[in-house]
Structure formats: C-alpha cells, structure tokens
C-alpha cells in the first residue's frame, strides 16, 4: 500500500509528518486528512477560537504533494437564526 504523509500548515507554522500512514489510495488519504483537520478544529473550539486558515498537505512517499485540504473545507459553518418549526 502507498505511504502518505500529513503535514500541517497553520497559524503555528509548519508541522511535518515524519511517520506517514499506509493507505489504499488518495481517497483514503483525503478521508484521514479530513478527520485530522476536524480534530484540530475541535481542539481549537475548546480554547474558544477557530482558525480556518490552515490546511493539511498530503504528500506521497516521494515527497510530492498529492492534495491539500484547507481547514475551511472540513466544516460547514451555519450562522444566523435557527430554522423555525
């Protein structure tokens, strides 16, 4: 199985993934990136803020970026009044 690395680029800088994960394909790697981004966002919510300017950059074993998942694509923001009955 291919090896993918999930590097984080956000307001704290760049955090490389030195271990990577073996996954079936790029689609599976995108799902891991999505869950990771949501976990990072959830941790920020616990601190009372959300910074959606970051992204997870997924690279293959050769170091080539195969996708970038912006944090803003990991969540749907709903604002305003709740729907009425």
C-alpha positions as CSV (number, residue, x, y, z in Angstrom):
1,X,0.0,0.0,0.0
2,X,1.2,3.5,-0.7
3,X,2.6,5.7,2.1
4,X,1.1,9.1,2.7
5,X,2.4,12.0,4.9
6,X,0.1,14.5,6.5
7,X,1.8,17.8,7.0
8,X,0.0,20.6,8.9
9,X,0.4,24.2,7.9
10,X,-1.5,26.7,10.1
11,X,-1.0,29.7,12.3
12,X,1.5,27.9,14.4
13,X,3.7,27.3,11.4
14,X,4.6,24.0,9.6
15,X,4.5,20.7,11.3
16,X,5.8,17.8,9.2
17,X,4.6,14.3,9.5
18,X,7.7,12.1,9.7
19,X,6.0,8.8,10.1
20,X,3.2,8.7,7.5
21,X,0.4,6.1,7.1
22,X,0.0,3.3,4.6
23,X,-3.4,3.7,2.9
24,X,-5.2,2.2,-0.1
25,X,-5.3,5.4,-2.2
26,X,-5.5,9.2,-2.4
27,X,-9.3,9.0,-1.5
28,X,-8.4,7.2,1.8
29,X,-5.7,9.8,2.4
30,X,-8.2,12.6,1.9
31,X,-10.5,10.9,4.5
32,X,-7.7,10.8,7.0
33,X,-6.8,14.5,6.3
34,X,-10.5,15.4,6.8
35,X,-10.8,13.6,10.1
36,X,-7.4,15.2,11.2
37,X,-8.5,18.7,10.3
38,X,-11.8,18.3,12.2
39,X,-9.9,17.0,15.3
40,X,-7.6,20.1,15.2
41,X,-10.5,22.4,14.8
42,X,-12.4,20.7,17.7
43,X,-9.3,21.3,19.9
44,X,-9.4,25.0,19.0
45,X,-13.1,25.2,19.8
46,X,-12.3,24.0,23.3
47,X,-9.9,27.0,23.6
48,X,-12.6,29.4,22.4
49,X,-11.4,30.1,18.9
50,X,-11.5,28.7,15.4
51,X,-8.8,29.4,12.8
52,X,-9.8,28.1,9.4
53,X,-6.8,29.5,7.5
54,X,-4.7,26.3,7.8
55,X,-4.5,23.2,5.7
56,X,-3.3,19.7,5.7
57,X,-0.9,18.9,2.9
58,X,-0.7,15.3,1.9
59,X,2.4,14.0,0.3
60,X,3.4,10.7,-1.2
61,X,6.4,8.6,-0.3
62,X,8.5,10.6,-2.9
63,X,7.5,13.9,-1.2
64,X,5.2,15.0,-3.9
65,X,2.1,16.8,-2.7
66,X,-1.0,14.8,-3.8
67,X,-3.6,17.0,-2.2
68,X,-4.1,19.9,0.2
69,X,-7.2,20.1,2.4
70,X,-7.9,23.6,3.7
71,X,-9.4,23.5,7.2
72,X,-12.3,25.7,5.8
73,X,-13.4,22.7,3.7
74,X,-13.5,20.4,6.7
75,X,-16.5,22.0,8.3
76,X,-19.7,23.8,7.4
77,X,-20.4,27.0,9.2
78,X,-24.0,27.8,10.0
79,X,-24.8,31.2,11.3
80,X,-27.8,33.3,11.9
81,X,-31.2,32.3,13.4
82,X,-32.1,28.6,13.7
83,X,-34.7,27.3,11.3
84,X,-38.3,27.9,12.5
85,X,-40.7,25.0,13.1
